[in-house]
Amino acid sequence: MMGMMNKLKEAQEKVEATKKRLDTVMVDEQSSDGLLKVTITANREVKNISVADELLEDKEQLEDYLVLTINKAIEKATKINEAEIGAAAKDGMPDIPGMDGFMK
């Protein structure tokens, strides 16, 4: 039982270390025409937004670009985040009979 508790603690530490590392993983996304660029971390924190001057002339178009591009960046970052956190958690989990179905 003690060994299992140590394994769970190790898994938790691996997940926390992975979360910290994901703060340094940058995800870049841009609009199809390159007029808007967004950079976020794999933990989904916006780090930079670059807007072409021509988008500043049309507020509604800029808002649409922001929504679409930020959502695409968040989707990419979420996939990276879930894969990395899932791998860290699964790697550190103890072998518990019957638990294989829960980890997939």
C-alpha positions in Angstrom: 0.0 0.0 0.0 2.8 2.4 0.8 4.4 1.7 -2.5 1.2 2.6 -4.3 1.0 5.9 -2.3 4.5 6.7 -3.3 3.7 6.0 -7.0 0.6 8.2 -6.8 2.7 11.0 -5.3 5.3 10.6 -8.1 2.5 10.7 -10.7 1.2 13.9 -9.2 4.7 15.5 -9.1 5.2 14.5 -12.8 1.9 16.1 -13.7 2.8 19.3 -11.9 6.3 19.4 -13.5 4.6 18.9 -16.9 2.2 21.8 -16.2 5.1 24.1 -15.4 6.9 23.0 -18.6 3.8 23.6 -20.7 4.0 27.3 -19.6 7.1 27.4 -21.9 5.6 25.6 -24.9 4.3 28.3 -27.3 1.5 27.7 -29.8 1.3 30.0 -32.8 -1.8 30.5 -34.8 -2.7 32.9 -37.6 -5.6 33.9 -39.7 -5.7 32.3 -43.2 -4.4 35.6 -44.7 -1.8 36.2 -42.0 -3.3 39.5 -40.9 -3.8 38.4 -37.3 -1.3 36.3 -35.3 -1.8 34.8 -31.8 0.7 33.1 -29.5 -0.4 31.2 -26.5 1.2 28.7 -24.1 0.2 25.1 -24.1 -1.5 26.0 -20.8 -3.8 28.3 -22.8 -2.4 31.7 -21.6 -2.4 34.3 -24.4 1.2 35.7 -24.7 1.0 37.8 -27.9 -1.4 39.2 -30.4 -0.2 40.8 -33.6 -2.8 42.7 -35.7 -2.1 44.1 -39.2 -2.9 47.8 -39.6 -5.6 47.1 -42.2 -7.7 45.2 -39.6 -7.8 48.2 -37.4 -10.1 49.9 -39.9 -12.9 47.4 -39.4 -13.8 46.7 -35.8 -16.3 43.9 -36.7 -13.8 42.1 -38.9 -11.1 42.4 -36.3 -13.4 40.9 -33.6 -14.3 38.0 -36.0 -10.6 37.4 -36.7 -9.8 37.4 -33.0 -12.5 35.0 -32.1 -11.6 32.5 -34.9 -7.8 32.7 -34.5 -7.8 32.6 -30.7 -10.2 29.6 -30.7 -8.0 27.7 -33.1 -4.9 28.4 -31.0 -6.8 27.3 -27.8 -7.8 24.1 -29.6 -4.2 23.3 -30.6 -2.9 24.1 -27.1 -5.6 22.0 -25.5 -4.6 19.0 -27.6 -0.9 19.4 -26.6 -1.9 20.0 -22.9 -4.1 16.9 -22.7 -1.6 14.7 -24.4 1.3 15.8 -22.2 -0.6 15.8 -18.9 -2.3 12.4 -19.8 1.1 10.9 -20.6 2.7 12.2 -17.4 -0.2 10.9 -15.3 -0.3 7.5 -16.9 3.4 7.1 -16.8 3.5 7.6 -13.0 0.4 5.6 -12.1 0.8 2.3 -10.2 -0.3 -0.9 -11.8 -3.7 -1.5 -10.2 -5.6 -4.6 -11.5 -8.7 -3.6 -13.4 -7.8 0.0 -13.8 -6.6 -0.3 -17.4 -10.0 0.6 -18.8 -10.1 3.9 -16.8 -6.8 5.2 -18.2 -7.7 5.0 -21.8 
